[in-house]
Amino acid sequence: MAYILGNNRNQINMVTMSLDETIDKNNPVRVIDAYVDSLDLTGLGFTEYDGNSKGQSPYLCPSMLKLHVYGYLNKIRSSRRLETETKRNIELMWLVNHITPDHGTIARMSQKF
């Protein structure tokens, strides 16, 4: 019986799919996305900064909330593990528009939630 060898790692591939096409229409991350987008975060007490203050997080509050909800639903509690997942998990890349906050930023935002 022959072995399955797979593809050559050095072979250049042209991927013509968008990130949205890689996520199934029934994937739970779409529910998280729609739910967080439907919330009135300022009405719930979240502060959205204008982007001009020094020291503020450069990430939008809805994106960070989506990241935390995803982590909660998938039993990922560590900010370091969430940081790793933003760089390798396609579902999470889609959900947070491919942002990659560091673990310190994720931990600071978790204190607000």
C-alpha positions as CSV (number, residue, x, y, z in Angstrom):
1,M,0.0,0.0,0.0
2,A,1.4,3.4,-1.0
3,Y,1.7,6.2,1.5
4,I,-0.2,9.5,1.1
5,L,2.5,12.1,0.8
6,G,0.6,15.3,0.6
7,N,1.7,18.5,-1.1
8,N,5.2,19.9,-1.4
9,R,5.7,22.7,1.2
10,N,7.7,24.7,-1.3
11,Q,5.0,24.6,-4.0
12,I,3.5,28.1,-4.6
13,N,-0.3,28.0,-4.5
14,M,-2.7,30.6,-5.6
15,V,-5.6,30.7,-3.2
16,T,-8.5,32.6,-4.7
17,M,-10.9,32.3,-1.8
18,S,-11.9,35.1,0.5
19,L,-11.8,34.5,4.3
20,D,-15.6,34.7,4.2
21,E,-15.8,31.8,1.8
22,T,-13.9,29.6,4.1
23,I,-16.5,30.0,6.9
24,D,-19.6,27.9,6.5
25,K,-22.9,29.8,6.5
26,N,-24.1,27.8,9.6
27,N,-20.9,28.3,11.6
28,P,-21.5,29.5,15.2
29,V,-19.0,32.5,14.7
30,R,-21.6,34.1,12.5
31,V,-24.0,34.0,15.4
32,I,-21.4,35.7,17.7
33,D,-20.8,38.3,15.0
34,A,-24.5,39.1,14.5
35,Y,-25.2,39.1,18.3
36,V,-22.4,41.5,19.2
37,D,-23.2,43.8,16.3
38,S,-26.8,44.0,17.4
39,L,-25.8,45.2,20.9
40,D,-25.8,48.9,21.9
41,L,-22.5,48.8,23.7
42,T,-22.5,52.4,24.8
43,G,-25.9,51.9,26.3
44,L,-24.5,48.9,28.2
45,G,-21.8,51.1,29.7
46,F,-18.9,50.3,27.3
47,T,-16.7,53.3,26.5
48,E,-15.7,53.7,22.8
49,Y,-12.7,55.9,22.5
50,D,-12.2,58.4,19.7
51,G,-8.8,57.1,18.7
52,N,-6.9,60.4,19.6
53,S,-6.0,59.7,23.2
54,K,-2.6,58.4,24.1
55,G,-2.4,55.0,25.6
56,Q,-5.8,53.8,24.6
57,S,-6.3,50.4,22.9
58,P,-6.2,50.7,19.1
59,Y,-8.8,47.9,18.9
60,L,-12.6,48.5,18.6
61,C,-14.6,47.4,21.6
62,P,-17.0,45.1,19.5
63,S,-14.0,43.2,18.1
64,M,-12.6,42.6,21.5
65,L,-15.9,41.5,22.8
66,K,-16.3,39.1,19.9
67,L,-12.9,37.7,20.8
68,H,-13.8,37.2,24.4
69,V,-17.2,35.6,23.6
70,Y,-15.5,33.2,21.2
71,G,-13.0,32.3,23.9
72,Y,-15.7,31.7,26.4
73,L,-17.8,29.5,24.1
74,N,-14.7,27.5,23.1
75,K,-13.3,27.2,26.6
76,I,-10.2,29.4,25.9
77,R,-9.7,31.4,29.1
78,S,-6.1,32.4,28.8
79,S,-5.2,35.7,27.1
80,R,-2.1,34.1,25.8
81,R,-4.1,31.2,24.2
82,L,-6.5,33.8,22.7
83,E,-3.6,35.7,21.2
84,T,-2.3,32.4,19.6
85,E,-5.7,31.6,18.3
86,T,-6.0,35.0,16.5
87,K,-3.0,34.1,14.5
88,R,-3.9,30.5,13.6
89,N,-7.6,29.9,13.8
90,I,-9.5,30.8,10.6
91,E,-12.9,31.1,12.4
92,L,-11.4,33.7,14.8
93,M,-9.6,35.5,12.0
94,W,-12.9,35.9,10.3
95,L,-14.7,37.0,13.4
96,V,-12.3,39.7,14.4
97,N,-11.3,40.8,10.9
98,H,-7.8,39.4,11.3
99,I,-6.7,41.6,14.1
100,T,-4.0,40.1,16.4
101,P,-3.9,41.9,19.7
102,D,-1.2,40.8,22.2
103,H,-2.1,39.0,25.4
104,G,-1.6,42.1,27.5
105,T,-4.3,44.0,25.5
106,I,-6.6,41.0,25.6
107,A,-6.2,40.8,29.4
108,R,-6.8,44.5,29.9
109,M,-9.9,44.4,27.8
110,S,-11.2,41.4,29.8
111,Q,-11.2,43.5,32.9
112,K,-13.7,45.8,31.2
113,F,-16.1,42.9,30.4
